[in-house]
């Protein structure tokens, strides 16, 4: 989890074979919530092996982001967090970098996800009372059948939406 950046607008796209099933077998996956979590078409994922932490951690404000998705998101977006309440740990590093929690999502909700994440970033920009330039780091794994693509964005907060605009039509 990076907490400073000098990038303006970088989007890396990597082919992958990661699917939702890969996360259902993780040690931190809450078996008692399996039925509910498996209904999600977007899962918020923890960072594993971050610095000296043995347990998985989430970036600061993950809970706020999760509630934003549930309140402002499209009804087609079924979002959950891939961990139990007891094991949830949020790491606060305080910087002018918005770290969007890692997510895995179904390809058909990618356009909606981009819109909602863009709205979230806009709300963060508007809530700032100082003139610092905000940076964003976001990683989405988008599952399409048996394959997936990993999208990693790093750059200025006001460049997120325009950078992802062409990506919305990739899976149509």
N, C-alpha and C positions, 0 to 999 in steps of 0.2 A: 504494500500500500504506500504509494508515493505521496509525499505531502508538500512538494513544491514542484514547479514546472516552469520551463521557459518556452514551451511549445506554443504555437499560435493556433495551428489547425492540422492535427495529424490523425489519420484514420488508417489503422492496419487491419487487413482482413486476412484471416488464416483459415485454411480448410481444416476440418476436424472430424472426429468420429464420436465426440462426446454427446451423450443423450441424457435425458432425465433419469434413466435407469442407473446411470453411473452414480448419481447422488443418492438414490434410494438405498444403496448398500454402504454408504459412509457410516463410520462409527457415531457421528453426531446426529444422524438422521433419526428423528423421534418415531420409533416403531408404533408407539401408542397413538400417534396422529397420522399414521400412514394413509388411512382412507381419505381423510380430508386433504392432505397435502398432495396426494396423487391426482386430485381433481384439478389442481392448478395448471394453467398454461403459462405461468410465469412464476419462477421461484427465485427468491432473493437468497444468495449464497454467501457463506462466510469465507473469509480468507483463512487458509490453512498454512501453518508454519510461518506466521508473520513474526519477524524478529525473534525474541526469546519466548514467545507465548507457546505453550504446549497445546492449548485448546484453540479451537477456531474463534476468530474475532470478526466483528463487523465494523465498518467505518462509522465515525460519529454521524449522528442524526439518521441512522438507518430506520429507526422506529418512526420518525417524522416522515421520512420518505415513504415507508410502507403505508402509513395512514393517509398520506396524500394520494397514493395510488388507489387506495380503496374508496376514498371520498370523491376524488376528481376523475378517476379513471373511467373508461368506457365499460359498459356492462359485459362486453365480450372478454375483458381482461380479468382472469381469475388468478389472483395473486396470493402467494403465501411465503412464509419464511421457513427455510429448511433447517430448523433447529427448535428444540423445546424452549419454553420460557426459562426453565432452570439453567440451561446451558448457554443462554444468550449473553454475550458480553460485547459491549460497544467500546471501542477504543477512540479516545478523544486526543487528537494531536494539534488542534487549533491552528489553522492556516487559512490563507486565502485561496484554498483549493477545495472545491466541492468534489468529494469522492462519492460517486453514485455507486451503491452496492453492486457487486457482481450479480448477474442474473443469467438464468437459462430460460429461454422462452420458445414457444412454438412459432414457426415462421408466419402463420396467419395473423398473429397479433403484433408483429413487428411494426407496421405503420402506426398502430394505436400506441404502442409502447414509446416510439420515438416522439409522438405528439405529447404524451403525458409527461415524459421525462423533460422535454423542452419546456413545457408549462411549469414544471417544478423548478427548473433552472431559472426561468424568468422570474418566478416568485422569490427565489433566493437573491437575485440581482436587485429586485425592487425593494427587498427588505433591508438591504445594506444602507447604512447611513454614512458611509464614507466613500470616498472616490478611489478605492483600490480596484484594480482589475482582477476580477475573479477568474480562476482557471477551473477546468473540469477534467476529471478522469472518469471514464466509464468503460466497462467491459460487459458485452452481451454475448452469450453463446446462443445462436439461433438454430434450432433443430428443425430440419426438413426431412421427414422420413427417417432413413438410417444414417444420414450424414448431418453435418452441422458446419457452421461458419462462426468463427470468433471475431467479433468487431471490437477493436480497442481504440477509443478516442482519447486524445489528450490535447488540450488547447484552451483557447479563450472561451469563456462561457457563452459569449454572444455569437460564437461561430458554430456551436453544437448543431443547431437546427439546420442551418444551411449545408453543413457538411454531411448530415445524415439524410437530407432530402432525396438524393438519388438512390439511396439504399432502400427506401420504402418499397420500390417496385421490383427488387431483386428476385423475390420468390413468387411473383404472380404468374 
